[in-house]
Amino acid sequence: MPHLHIEQFQTATLPHKVDNIVLKRIAINVEHCDERLVEVEIGTDHFFLLSKQSGSKNLLKSDKTSRPSTTAHIKQALNAYADIADLKVIDSNTTTTTVQTPKRESHLKFADEFEDIFKESSKTVIEVGFGSGRHLLYQALNNPDVTHVGIEIHRPSLQQVSKQITIQGLDNLYLLDYDARLFFESIPSNSIDTIFVHFPVPWDKKPHRRVISRVFVDESLRILKLNGSLELRTDSPTYFEYSLQTLLGYDKLDLHICKNRTIDISSKYEDRWVRQERDIYDLTVVSHEESKSLQREYDFSFQSGVLDRDIINNLNATTIKNSNSFVHFERLFEFEEDKQMMFRLSLGAFERPEHLYLILASTPYYFPSDPAPSQSAYQAHQSIKEVLYG
Ligand SMILES: C[S@@+](CC[C@H](N)C(=O)[O-])C[C@H]1O[C@@H](n2cnc3c(N)ncnc32)[C@H](O)[C@@H]1O
C-alpha cells in the first residue's frame, strides 16, 4: 500500500485544495495523540490518510477503514499533504502517481448499483471470492447471455480481473469490492440463478470468518430463483463436513455431493490441490421454494441536536451487545479545525462485523458511507441512537 516514511508529522493549515484534491481537516485520537487522520476528498472518493508511529518509524499511509476506490487517489493525497505540510520524507512508494485521476471502469460497481442490473438480467450468476478469476472469466466468456457478478475483498485480485475484463472486452461481467456475506442481505429475493463458492478460505481456527454459515445459506436460498443452485467446491474435508452439517440443519433441501468431479476450468487453487493429490468435494444445494420478497428499508440517519460530551467520552472503548448484533466504540477522535468528535466503530453481526466512522456533527453521519443494509447493522444503529440521545 502507498505510504510515506516521514521524519515527523507536521500539521498543515486546512482545508486546502490542490487540483481536484481537497485536504479537509485533521482528527486526533484523544488517547493517543500520535494517531491522526487527514480527511480527503477526491471526486466522489472520501477517505482518511492515517499518520501513526509504527515501531521506530513515523508513517503517513492509507487508512484501511475508509479506503478510496483506487490506490492512485491515496498516492495523490499523500503527495499533496507532504507538499503543503512540508514533511521531510525519508522514503516513499508514491512516485508513480499520475496527475490525472484514473477513470473508474464501468464494470466496477458499488453495492447499491446492482438493483437495476439484477432486475434487467434474465439470467444471473454470482461468484463469491473469485481470486485469480479464472473460473469467473471463463464462465462469462462462454455464457455471453448470462450476467456475471464477481465479489471479492482482495484488492489485487479485483484489479487483475478488472484488467482482464477490459482486455477481453466482456460486457456481461461486473465486479464488486465487498464482503459477500453483507452484500447478500441487500439482493432482491428470487433473482439469482447460480451462486459459486469455490475453494473458500477454510478458516479452521476462526470459523466465524467462513463464508458459509447458517445466515449465508438462509440468504442464498432467499436470493436464488426456483431451481437455482448454490455450488460449493472445496479441497478441505473439514470445510466440506462443516458445510454439510450446516445444510443438514434445514428441513427441506435438495443436496448433491460429488467427489473429484472434473469441471471445464480449474482455478489456481484447484491446480495446486490436484498436484498434491488432494480430494475435491462438491456440495450443491438446489432451491425448491420461491421466497417472499424483501421488505427491508433501513434508515441509518440520526436526528440533529447537541450531544453531551460526557456521554461521548464515557462511550469510548465500550461495547453494546444485542441478541444478534453489537457495536464497539473502538476509538474517539477530535478534529483540530472544528472540534467535532468522531468514533471509529465496529458494528453489525458478530461473525461479520463492519468497520466505519461515526462523525458527531450537529446531525451525526457515518463515514465513508452508511453501514451495509442488514438487520444486524440496523439493530446496532438503533443502539447507537439510544446511547447518544437517551
Ligand atoms: C482461497 S481463495 C480461492 C479463490 C478462487 N475461488 C479460486 O478457486 O482460486 C478465497 C478467496 O475468497 C475471498 N474471500 C474471502 N472471504 C470473502 C468474503 N466474505 N467476500 C468476498 N470474498 C471473500 C478471498 O479474498 C480469496 O480471494
Ligand as a Chemical Component Dictionary entry (heavy atoms), coordinates in Angstrom:
data_LIG
# 
_chem_comp.id                   LIG 
_chem_comp.type                 NON-POLYMER 
_chem_comp.pdbx_formal_charge   0 
_chem_comp.three_letter_code    LIG 
# 
loop_
_chem_comp_atom.comp_id 
_chem_comp_atom.atom_id 
_chem_comp_atom.alt_atom_id 
_chem_comp_atom.type_symbol 
_chem_comp_atom.charge 
_chem_comp_atom.model_Cartn_x 
_chem_comp_atom.model_Cartn_y 
_chem_comp_atom.model_Cartn_z 
_chem_comp_atom.pdbx_ordinal 
LIG C1  C1  C 0  -8.742  -19.488 -1.309 1  
LIG S1  S1  S 1  -9.229  -18.179 -2.334 2  
LIG C2  C2  C 0  -9.989  -19.010 -3.697 3  
LIG C3  C3  C 0  -10.063 -18.143 -4.919 4  
LIG C4  C4  C 0  -10.769 -18.757 -6.137 5  
LIG N1  N1  N 0  -12.167 -19.035 -5.892 6  
LIG C5  C5  C 0  -10.047 -19.996 -6.614 7  
LIG O1  O1  O 0  -10.648 -21.054 -6.592 8  
LIG O2  O2  O -1 -8.867  -19.866 -6.984 9  
LIG C6  C6  C 0  -10.614 -17.489 -1.472 10 
LIG C7  C7  C 0  -10.974 -16.080 -1.935 11 
LIG O3  O3  O 0  -12.154 -15.652 -1.280 12 
LIG C8  C8  C 0  -12.024 -14.275 -0.944 13 
LIG N2  N2  N 0  -12.953 -14.015 0.172  14 
LIG C9  C9  C 0  -12.841 -14.462 1.447  15 
LIG N3  N3  N 0  -13.891 -14.053 2.192  16 
LIG C10 C10 C 0  -14.700 -13.320 1.360  17 
LIG C11 C11 C 0  -15.940 -12.629 1.537  18 
LIG N4  N4  N 0  -16.537 -12.604 2.730  19 
LIG N5  N5  N 0  -16.483 -11.975 0.474  20 
LIG C12 C12 C 0  -15.850 -11.996 -0.729 21 
LIG N6  N6  N 0  -14.676 -12.642 -0.963 22 
LIG C13 C13 C 0  -14.103 -13.291 0.059  23 
LIG C14 C14 C 0  -10.559 -14.130 -0.598 24 
LIG O4  O4  O 0  -10.115 -12.794 -0.730 25 
LIG C15 C15 C 0  -9.890  -15.060 -1.610 26 
LIG O5  O5  O 0  -9.529  -14.389 -2.790 27 
# 
loop_
_chem_comp_bond.comp_id 
_chem_comp_bond.atom_id_1 
_chem_comp_bond.atom_id_2 
_chem_comp_bond.value_order 
_chem_comp_bond.pdbx_ordinal 
LIG C1  S1  SING 1  
LIG S1  C2  SING 2  
LIG S1  C6  SING 3  
LIG C2  C3  SING 4  
LIG C3  C4  SING 5  
LIG C4  N1  SING 6  
LIG C4  C5  SING 7  
LIG C5  O1  DOUB 8  
LIG C5  O2  SING 9  
LIG C6  C7  SING 10 
LIG C7  O3  SING 11 
LIG C7  C15 SING 12 
LIG O3  C8  SING 13 
LIG C8  N2  SING 14 
LIG C8  C14 SING 15 
LIG N2  C9  SING 16 
LIG N2  C13 SING 17 
LIG C9  N3  DOUB 18 
LIG N3  C10 SING 19 
LIG C10 C11 SING 20 
LIG C10 C13 DOUB 21 
LIG C11 N4  SING 22 
LIG C11 N5  DOUB 23 
LIG N5  C12 SING 24 
LIG C12 N6  DOUB 25 
LIG N6  C13 SING 26 
LIG C14 O4  SING 27 
LIG C14 C15 SING 28 
LIG C15 O5  SING 29 
# 
